[in-house]
């Protein structure tokens, strides 16, 4: 299903993700507007034709003109924005987001939201090592997953609209998960991997090593360049899940350390073979 | 300096690395021969013109015909091969290797070697996720580092010849390190990263997660597909260095875990900023 081209789409927050949404949606022929505190972000998007118009303030008339509003804000600011401005939405508007964690956001917003507005949460699993609209690029969605996390409060129509938005943006795969399953998955696949990369990149002096690094070290630390404001908030808001996944990893790492310390060759090789077959199963999924 | 094209080069062990050496050197116009226990490996390289001739046994006359012999064997087998067959080398022959660890190999071989033969160790820091000559490819050296690890026993001439071999193979950067510095660097940059990837890929059930993985998880686990026989041997032979690097990583990871558990936002952001600037320094070196 493709989205109706007559729907007017507003984006709140023109950072890397908001900017990429604006670019991809305007390229598909939608009239896209935006709200961002920073005049220069609005200007940047206007110049490139990614938005038709924009405002730096939550102007009541302006917000009331959108059929779909996409929130591309940090999680806490997103919740605050809804608290402060939800009276301004057009009746029947559909709102969604790009927030990287769900449980702590979805239920709070659905509970407080006006009954004539529906919020359906989504997580576009795409990104870049650098933040800000100057790095925005609609093509980051091409090879990525788009996760919709509906709750019992959502209607079939809103779920379908949210998925259609993901399709329109060009995502390779669109999947439905509960907010809880989403957060557990994100804790393992994304947050834990960032914790590992950060620890690897800071555990010792590496200045003399740069010239020796091969692909493997560079691959493992690519995500060690991290937006500290956004990620510390994501970690904090998904703390229990993240700590649980960190502990699973630590246990496996410590067990491997003991096998090495005790010259348990058979055990080391067993873990390596399991690792190889687990990773090969991923390649098959990719193909 | 380029190697003299009249030198006859023998390669012992036609796996991924030996095969890639054979391909790259024959493409540069050298007469390359090989010794490998498996007839099919010799046949594979002959068919493709990577070698001019080959033997499955350490034939005395055959070995005596090479000016340079490159050992592309597992470390323990390499040492055993030299012990058993060093009487067969041509007087004045120059031998080198591709072994991924140095301290435990270099001194032992230099100590036992005939005085009219010089062994100078090298580590081509290139590879692939799959082993065996069928994955050999001389182009893996193009963007890689070639580390020469001379000792006091080595002559300037042999060091120059070893570096010239690296240049001929097409390595991007050729560096000299002591065996000890090499092993510490490898423990951190290569062995620790493999331990991390293995642990990440085996610490929990991941079968349901494959469809959600983004680039970061795939990047961190690419090297989780691992040749268990070779890597367990490399880990064992560099055990002390590897355990020390694993412990450095574990300390940093545990400290980050505590910051997250205790909601120490400022500390989390501080580590993230350090991680970002450390990683950016790597990008500068790359450029």
Interface residues (C-beta under 8 A of the other chain):
Chain A: X125 X126 X127 X144 X145 X147 X173 X175 X185 X188 X189 X190 X192 X193 X194 X195 X196 X197 X198 X199 X200 X201 X202 X203 X204 X206 X207 X209 X210 X211 X212 X213 X214 X216 X217 X218 X219 X220 X221 X222 X223 X224 X225 X226 X228 X229 X231 X232 X235 X236 X239 X242 X243 X245 X246 X247 X248 X249 X250 X251 X252 X253 X254 X256 X257 X260 X261 X263 X265 X268 X269 X271 X272 X273 X274 X275 X276 X278 X279 X280 X281 X282 X285 X286
Chain B: X125 X126 X127 X144 X145 X147 X173 X175 X185 X188 X189 X190 X192 X193 X194 X195 X196 X197 X198 X199 X200 X201 X202 X203 X204 X206 X207 X209 X210 X211 X212 X213 X214 X216 X217 X218 X219 X220 X221 X222 X223 X224 X225 X226 X228 X229 X231 X232 X235 X236 X239 X242 X243 X245 X246 X247 X248 X249 X250 X251 X252 X253 X254 X256 X257 X260 X261 X263 X265 X268 X269 X271 X272 X273 X274 X275 X276 X278 X279 X280 X281 X282 X285 X286
